[in-house]
Amino acid sequence: MEYSDKQIDKLIKDVYNGKYSGRELPEDLYFAIADYLKKGVTKGFSAVTTEFSGTQQEILKELTENIYLFAGAKTYQSVRAMEGLINEEGELRSFKDFKEVAREKYNLYNDTWAQAEYDTAIGQAQNAYAWSQFEEDKDVLPLLRYSAVIDQNTSDICEPLDGITLPVDDPFWDTHMPLNHYNCRCLVEQLSEGDITPKDEVRTRSETAREEMDDVFKSNPGKTREVFDKEHPYFTEIPKEDKGWAKENFGLPVPELETDEQKLQKAIDNIKNEAKVIDDKYKSIFVENKIEIDNINKDIDSLYAKYNWTFDGNERKKLATQISKLYENRDAILLKRNIHLTAKQNEIGELLANRNPSSSFKLNSKKPTENVLHTEKVFRKIVGDKMPDTEVIKVNIKNIKREYHIAGEGITINQKTSSSTIAHELGHALEHANKKYFEDILEFYARRTKDDKVKKLSDIYPKKAYGSKEITKEDKFNDAYIGKIYLDEQKKQYATEITSMWFTNVFNDLHKFIETDFDFFESVYKALNK
């Protein structure tokens, strides 16, 4: 906490002299406590996401308001505790003696307890955000499972709760959503299906938790939108005569809180005049090459997001300076990007023209069509040694409407299947055959879909024949199907549409693919040539 020894000494002196008391509190201590705990909330949120919807912005705002109320109550309690040390057994202490015992009391509140409170702010913020995601995704992921870390440090509160599985809307989560004690390490997992724990068993297993758990943790921060529950002793242990004073936050100011979207808008407005000149300069480029300018604008937006939490003092100046610089360098960025795109397109074009086909795997087809033969040649050139030399991919040609791949059984197509679709199914085979390559693809998928909520494909494309259990994270792919989720019985992702749709795009229109989603193209391209 940023409160210097000089400030502490002055605080202790002012309490002793009567300047500060339970009815006259030091604002500098109050704001130091609030700022310290706000950093915990920010750290908690930032650990799980960098972009927030309107709902999550509101959650963050309400958590921050709770921090100010908590800081007010803590300031009141700590000053009142020091004030109570002025006299010892009815006799006035000397200032020297008071300073020593008051410093110990200050350290207890603002060192020892402050660290636990900071860690709690981090954990409660993370779980408040997690709850907002649970609510958003409950249509396709309707169950929650309590997951405790089981080791020698597991508490008597958490151990019996481990594995309890209940619907998102079950009232159990109103009082048992982590954190359930200080330094709690438990998580809650969201599931699409599972065995619901019987009510009697839940009641029996949670009995110890109810008895051992402090009232301050019998809440759900995602629902109450509070880091510190109203049952915390700072709020409850207030003399009757000061209850009304407490409702006014002990006379301490609660700043008008803005969402980060509002702060961001202010920051943008501050540089708007400077940017206008630069925007006019590049107006012709907007017309001539809109796609490339859009890509650069995404870079600018990502810089805004990067400083989403740093709008005070020097960081805010840094934001304005960097954004202005990015605007000023946009012509250079555009030029470099065009050169890079052209080079990459030429590179893969040359690869397809000159690369020796891989002989490290075999396609086994009794009567291969021309499309199979053509696709096999191009596919071999692209994948190189990524397909294990023991792999034999069987090509089954049948009278079917929809092509598919089954691990160990090869791909199944029909006589008229296009090259892009054949390559699509071979992409599935590649992910199955090369685990290291598949890990690279999963890393890309996780990065692109971070914070995207799960949706049903049938909701996105109601006119297409997708099943009710086909789900996706649509990101900003040109087709939401690219983000389709394949989970095994252990809820582990065993396949994606990333490689398969990459080949589809490469075969259908390479130039358009590179222009519209260069990140997708380059990431898989690098994984194939790693």
C-alpha positions in Angstrom: 0.0 0.0 0.0 1.4 3.4 -1.0 1.4 5.2 2.4 4.8 6.4 3.5 6.5 6.2 6.9 6.2 10.0 7.0 2.4 9.8 6.4 2.1 7.1 9.1 4.0 9.2 11.7 1.8 12.2 10.9 -1.4 10.1 11.1 -0.4 8.7 14.6 0.5 12.2 15.8 -2.8 13.6 14.5 -4.8 10.8 16.2 -3.0 11.5 19.5 -3.7 15.3 19.2 -7.3 14.7 18.4 -7.3 15.9 14.8 -8.4 12.5 13.6 -11.0 10.3 15.3 -13.9 8.0 14.4 -15.8 11.2 13.5 -13.0 12.9 11.5 -11.1 10.5 9.3 -8.0 11.0 7.2 -8.8 11.0 3.5 -5.2 10.3 2.4 -5.4 7.0 4.3 -8.8 6.2 2.9 -7.7 6.7 -0.7 -4.5 4.8 -0.1 -6.5 1.8 1.1 -9.0 2.1 -1.8 -6.3 2.5 -4.5 -4.4 -0.6 -3.1 -7.5 -2.8 -3.2 -8.7 -1.4 -6.5 -5.4 -2.7 -8.0 -6.3 -6.1 -6.7 -9.7 -6.0 -8.4 -8.1 -4.8 -11.6 -5.5 -7.5 -11.5 -8.2 -10.1 -10.9 -10.2 -9.0 -13.9 -7.1 -8.5 -16.1 -5.9 -12.0 -15.4 -8.9 -13.5 -17.1 -9.8 -11.1 -19.8 -8.8 -7.8 -21.6 -12.1 -7.0 -23.2 -15.4 -6.5 -21.4 -19.0 -6.3 -22.5 -21.4 -3.7 -21.0 -22.4 -6.3 -18.3 -18.9 -6.9 -17.2 -18.1 -3.2 -17.2 -21.1 -2.8 -14.8 -19.8 -5.6 -12.6 -16.4 -4.0 -12.4 -17.9 -0.6 -11.6 -20.0 -2.1 -8.7 -17.0 -4.0 -7.3 -15.1 -0.8 -7.3 -17.9 1.0 -5.5 -17.8 -1.7 -2.9 -14.1 -1.2 -2.5 -14.6 2.5 -1.6 -17.2 1.5 1.0 -14.9 -1.1 2.5 -12.0 1.4 2.5 -14.2 3.8 4.4 -15.2 1.2 7.0 -11.6 0.0 7.3 -10.3 3.6 7.8 -12.9 4.1 10.5 -12.1 0.9 12.3 -8.3 1.4 12.2 -8.4 5.0 13.4 -10.9 4.2 16.1 -8.6 1.3 17.2 -5.7 3.7 17.4 -7.8 6.2 19.2 -8.7 3.7 21.8 -5.0 3.4 22.7 -4.5 7.0 23.8 -5.5 6.1 27.4 -4.2 3.1 29.3 -6.3 2.1 32.3 -7.7 5.6 32.5 -4.3 7.3 32.3 -3.1 9.3 29.3 -0.2 7.5 27.6 2.9 9.5 26.7 3.2 10.2 23.0 6.3 8.0 22.9 4.4 5.0 24.2 1.3 5.7 22.1 3.4 6.0 19.0 4.8 2.5 19.5 1.5 0.8 20.2 -0.4 2.8 17.5 2.2 1.8 15.0 1.7 -1.9 15.8 -2.1 -1.4 15.4 -1.6 0.4 12.1 0.7 -2.5 10.8 -1.9 -5.0 11.8 -4.6 -3.3 9.8 -2.6 -2.1 6.8 0.2 -4.7 6.5 -0.9 -8.0 7.9 -4.6 -7.9 7.1 -4.2 -5.7 4.0 -2.3 -8.5 2.1 -5.1 -11.0 2.8 -7.6 -8.4 1.7 -5.7 -7.6 -1.5 -5.5 -11.3 -2.4 -9.3 -11.6 -1.7 -9.9 -8.6 -4.0 -8.1 -10.5 -6.8 -9.9 -13.8 -6.3 -13.4 -12.2 -5.9 -12.9 -10.1 -9.0 -11.9 -13.2 -11.0 -14.9 -15.2 -9.7 -17.3 -12.3 -10.3 -16.1 -12.3 -14.0 -16.4 -16.1 -14.1 -20.0 -15.9 -12.9 -20.9 -13.5 -15.7 -19.5 -16.0 -18.2 -21.5 -18.8 -16.5 -24.7 -16.8 -17.0 -23.9 -16.1 -20.6 -23.1 -19.7 -21.5 -25.7 -21.5 -19.4 -27.9 -22.4 -22.4 -25.3 -24.6 -23.8 -23.2 -25.3 -20.7 -26.0 -25.6 -18.0 -24.0 -27.3 -15.2 -21.3 -26.1 -12.7 -18.9 -28.4 -10.8 -17.1 -27.3 -7.7 -13.3 -28.1 -8.1 -11.1 -28.0 -5.0 -7.3 -28.4 -5.0 -6.8 -31.6 -3.0 -3.5 -31.6 -1.2 -2.1 -31.3 2.4 -3.3 -27.6 2.4 -6.9 -28.3 1.5 -9.2 -26.7 4.0 -12.1 -28.5 5.8 -14.4 -26.1 4.1 -13.4 -27.0 0.5 -12.6 -30.7 0.6 -16.2 -32.0 1.1 -17.5 -29.6 -1.6 -15.1 -31.0 -4.3 -17.0 -32.5 -7.2 -20.5 -31.2 -6.3 -22.3 -30.7 -9.6 -25.5 -28.6 -9.9 -27.3 -26.4 -12.4 -26.1 -22.8 -12.8 -29.3 -21.5 -11.4 -29.2 -23.7 -8.2 -29.3 -21.6 -5.0 -26.3 -23.6 -3.7 -24.1 -21.2 -5.7 -25.5 -18.2 -3.9 -23.4 -19.1 -0.8 -20.7 -21.5 -2.0 -19.2 -19.7 -5.0 -15.4 -19.4 -4.3 -13.7 -17.7 -2.5 -15.0 -19.6 0.6 -12.2 -18.5 2.9 -9.0 -16.4 2.8 -6.4 -17.8 0.4 -9.0 -20.1 -1.2 -7.7 -21.9 -4.3 -11.0 -23.5 -5.5 -12.5 -23.1 -8.9 -15.9 -23.8 -10.5 -16.0 -25.5 -13.9 -18.8 -25.1 -16.4 -20.1 -28.3 -18.1 -22.4 -29.2 -21.0 -23.5 -32.3 -19.2 -22.9 -34.4 -16.2 -24.4 -36.2 -13.2 -26.2 -33.8 -10.9 -25.3 -34.3 -7.2 -28.5 -35.4 -5.2 -29.8 -32.7 -2.8 -29.4 -34.9 0.3 -25.8 -35.5 -0.6 -25.2 -31.8 -1.2 -26.8 -31.0 2.2 -24.6 -33.5 4.0 -21.3 -32.6 2.3 -21.8 -28.9 2.7 -22.7 -29.1 6.4 -19.1 -28.7 7.5 -18.5 -25.9 5.1 -21.5 -24.0 6.5 -20.2 -24.4 10.0 -16.6 -23.5 9.3 -17.1 -20.8 6.7 -17.0 -17.1 7.8 -20.2 -15.2 7.0 -18.2 -12.8 4.9 -17.6 -15.6 2.3 -21.2 -17.0 2.2 -22.0 -15.1 -0.9 -21.5 -15.0 -4.7 -19.5 -12.0 -5.9 -20.9 -12.4 -9.4 -24.4 -11.9 -8.0 -23.9 -9.5 -5.1 -21.2 -7.6 -7.1 -19.3 -7.1 -3.8 -15.7 -8.0 -3.1 -16.4 -7.7 0.6 -19.7 -8.9 1.9 -21.8 -6.7 4.3 -21.2 -9.3 7.0 -17.5 -8.3 7.2 -16.6 -7.1 10.7 -15.6 -3.7 9.4 -19.2 -3.2 8.5 -20.9 -5.0 11.4 -18.8 -4.0 14.4 -19.9 -0.3 14.4 -21.4 1.2 17.6 -25.1 2.0 17.4 -24.4 5.8 17.6 -22.3 5.6 14.5 -24.6 3.4 12.3 -26.1 6.5 10.6 -22.6 7.9 10.1 -21.6 4.6 8.4 -24.4 4.9 5.9 -22.8 8.1 4.8 -19.5 6.3 4.3 -18.2 8.1 7.4 -18.2 11.4 5.7 -15.6 10.1 3.1 -16.1 10.9 -0.6 -17.0 8.1 -3.1 -15.7 9.3 -6.5 -18.1 9.3 -9.4 -17.1 6.1 -11.1 -16.9 5.9 -14.9 -16.8 2.7 -16.9 -13.6 2.1 -18.8 -15.5 2.7 -22.0 -16.3 6.2 -20.8 -12.7 6.7 -19.8 -11.5 5.4 -23.2 -13.9 7.8 -25.0 -12.4 10.7 -23.1 -8.9 9.6 -24.0 -9.9 9.4 -27.6 -11.5 12.8 -27.6 -8.3 14.3 -26.2 -6.4 13.3 -29.3 -9.2 13.7 -31.8 -8.1 17.1 -33.1 -4.6 15.9 -33.6 -5.8 12.8 -35.4 -8.2 14.7 -37.7 -5.2 16.2 -39.7 -3.7 12.7 -40.1 -7.0 11.1 -41.0 -7.5 13.7 -43.8 -4.1 12.9 -45.1 -5.0 9.3 -45.5 -8.5 9.7 -46.8 -7.5 8.6 -50.2 -6.0 5.4 -48.8 -9.2 4.6 -47.0 -10.9 4.7 -50.4 -8.2 2.9 -52.3 -7.4 0.1 -49.9 -10.1 -0.1 -47.2 -9.2 -3.7 -46.2 -5.6 -2.8 -45.2 -6.7 0.4 -43.4 -9.2 -1.7 -41.4 -6.4 -4.0 -40.3 -4.3 -1.1 -39.1 -7.3 0.3 -37.2 -7.5 -3.0 -35.5 -3.9 -2.5 -34.3 -5.0 0.9 -33.0 -8.0 -0.6 -31.2 -5.7 -3.2 -29.6 -3.5 -0.4 -28.2 -6.6 1.2 -26.7 -7.5 -2.2 -25.1 -3.9 -2.6 -23.8 -4.3 0.5 -21.7 -7.8 -0.3 -20.7 -7.0 0.0 -17.1 -4.3 2.7 -17.1 -6.0 6.1 -17.5 -4.4 7.9 -14.6 -1.4 10.2 -14.6 1.6 9.2 -16.6 -0.1 6.1 -18.0 -2.9 8.2 -19.6 -0.3 10.5 -21.1 1.5 7.4 -22.4 -1.8 6.2 -24.0 -2.3 9.5 -25.9 1.3 9.6 -27.0 1.4 6.0 -28.3 -1.9 6.3 -30.1 -0.9 9.6 -31.7 2.4 7.9 -32.8 0.5 5.0 -34.3 -1.7 7.4 -36.3 1.4 9.2 -37.5 3.2 6.0 -38.6 0.1 4.5 -40.3 1.4 5.2 -43.8 4.7 3.3 -43.0 2.7 0.4 -41.3 0.5 0.2 -44.3 3.4 0.1 -46.7 5.2 -2.6 -44.7 2.0 -4.7 -44.4 1.3 -4.6 -48.1 4.9 -5.7 -48.8 4.5 -8.5 -46.2 1.2 -9.7 -47.6 2.6 -9.8 -51.2 5.7 -11.6 -50.0 3.7 -14.3 -48.2 1.4 -14.8 -51.1 4.4 -15.2 -53.4 6.0 -17.5 -50.9 3.2 -20.0 -50.8 2.7 -19.6 -54.6 6.3 -20.5 -55.1 6.0 -23.3 -52.6 3.2 -24.9 -54.4 5.0 -24.6 -57.7 8.4 -25.9 -56.7 8.2 -27.9 -53.5 8.9 -31.6 -53.8 5.8 -33.6 -52.6 6.2 -35.3 -49.3 6.5 -39.1 -49.4 6.1 -39.5 -45.7 2.4 -40.7 -45.8 0.2 -42.5 -48.2 -3.3 -42.0 -49.6 -5.0 -45.3 -50.2 -7.8 -45.1 -52.7 -9.0 -47.9 -55.0 -10.3 -45.6 -57.8 -9.0 -42.1 -57.2 -10.8 -39.3 -59.0 -8.9 -36.5 -60.7 -9.7 -34.2 -57.8 -8.2 -36.7 -55.4 -5.0 -37.0 -57.4 -4.7 -33.2 -57.8 -5.5 -32.5 -54.1 -3.0 -35.2 -53.0 -0.2 -33.6 -54.9 -0.9 -30.0 -53.5 -1.6 -31.3 -50.0 1.7 -33.2 -49.9 3.6 -30.1 -50.9 2.0 -28.0 -48.2 2.3 -30.4 -45.2 5.8 -31.6 -45.9 7.0 -33.7 -43.1 4.1 -32.8 -40.7 2.3 -36.1 -41.6 4.0 -39.1 -39.8 5.7 -41.5 -42.2 3.6 -44.4 -40.8 0.3 -42.7 -41.7 -1.9 -44.2 -44.4 -5.0 -42.2 -45.1 -7.7 -44.3 -46.7 -9.9 -42.5 -49.2 -13.4 -44.0 -49.3 -15.5 -42.9 -52.3 -19.2 -43.5 -51.7 -22.6 -42.0 -52.7 -22.9 -39.6 -49.8 -24.2 -36.0 -49.4 -21.7 -34.9 -46.8 -18.0 -35.7 -46.6 -16.4 -36.6 -43.3 -13.2 -37.9 -41.6 -13.1 -40.6 -38.9 -9.9 -41.2 -37.0 -8.4 -44.5 -38.1 -10.9 -45.0 -40.9 -9.7 -42.2 -43.3 -11.9 -39.8 -45.2 -15.1 -40.4 -47.0 -16.1 -38.4 -50.1 -18.1 -38.8 -53.3 -17.2 -38.8 -57.0 -17.9 -35.1 -57.4 -16.2 -33.8 -54.2 -14.1 -30.7 -54.9 -10.4 -30.3 -54.2 -11.1 -27.8 -51.4 -13.4 -30.3 -49.6 -10.9 -33.2 -50.0 -8.2 -31.0 -48.6 -10.6 -30.0 -45.8 -11.0 -33.6 -44.7 -7.3 -34.3 -45.0 -6.8 -31.3 -42.6 -8.7 -33.2 -40.0 -6.5 -36.2 -40.6 -3.4 -34.1 -40.1 -4.6 -32.8 -36.8 -5.3 -36.3 -35.6 -1.9 -37.7 -36.8 0.5 -35.1 -35.5 -0.1 -34.2 -31.8 2.7 -31.6 -31.6 1.2 -29.8 -34.6 -2.3 -30.1 -33.1 -1.0 -28.4 -29.9 0.2 -25.4 -32.0 -3.3 -25.3 -33.5 -5.0 -25.4 -30.1 -2.8 -22.5 -28.9 -3.9 -20.4 -31.9 -7.5 -21.4 -31.3 -7.3 -20.4 -27.6 -5.7 -17.0 -28.5 -8.3 -16.1 -31.1 -11.4 -17.2 -29.1 -10.3 -15.9 -25.7 -13.3 -14.4 -23.9 -15.7 -15.4 -26.7 -18.8 -17.0 -25.4 -20.0 -20.4 -26.5 -22.9 -20.3 -29.0 -25.0 -22.9 -30.9 -24.3 -23.0 -34.6 -28.0 -23.5 -35.1 -28.6 -20.1 -33.4 -26.1 -18.3 -35.6 -27.2 -20.1 -38.9 -30.9 -21.1 -38.3 -31.4 -22.0 -41.9 -28.5 -24.5 -41.9 -29.0 -28.1 -40.6 -26.8 -27.9 -37.6 -27.7 -30.1 -34.6 -28.6 -28.7 -31.2 -25.3 -29.9 -29.7 -23.0 -28.3 -32.3 -21.4 -25.4 -30.6 -18.8 -22.8 -31.5 -16.8 -19.7 -30.5 -17.3 -17.5 -33.5 -14.5 -14.9 -32.9 -14.1 -12.8 -36.1 -13.6 -15.7 -38.5 -15.3 -15.3 -41.8 -17.4 -18.3 -40.9 -18.5 -19.2 -37.4 -18.1 -22.8 -38.2 -14.3 -22.4 -38.0 -14.5 -22.0 -34.2 -16.6 -25.3 -33.8 -15.9 -27.1 -30.5 -15.2 -30.8 -30.4 -15.1 -32.3 -26.8 -14.4 -35.8 -25.7 -16.0 -37.5 -22.6 -13.4 -35.8 -20.4 -14.4 -32.4 -21.9 -11.0 -32.1 -23.7 -10.9 -30.7 -27.2 -9.8 -33.4 -29.5 -10.3 -31.7 -32.9 -10.9 -28.4 -34.5 -12.0 -26.9 -37.8 -8.9 -24.6 -37.9 -6.6 -26.7 -40.2 -9.5 -28.0 -42.3 -11.0 -24.6 -43.0 -7.5 -23.2 -43.6 -7.1 -25.6 -46.5 -10.6 -24.8 -47.7 -9.7 -21.1 -47.9 -6.3 -21.8 -49.5 -7.9 -23.9 -52.2 -10.9 -21.7 -52.8 -9.3 -18.2 -52.9 -5.8 -17.8 -51.5 -5.6 -14.0 -52.3 -8.9 -13.3 -50.6 -8.0 -15.4 -47.6 -4.7 -13.6 -47.0 -6.4 -10.2 -47.3 -9.4 -10.8 -45.1 -7.7 -12.8 -42.2 -4.0 -12.7 -42.5 -3.5 -13.7 -38.8 -5.4 -17.0 -39.5 -3.5 -17.6 -42.7 0.0 -16.9 -41.2 -0.5 -18.7 -37.9 -1.4 -22.1 -39.5 1.2 -21.5 -42.3 3.9 -21.1 -39.7 2.7 -24.2 -37.8 2.9 -26.2 -41.0 6.4 -25.0 -41.7 7.7 -25.0 -38.1 
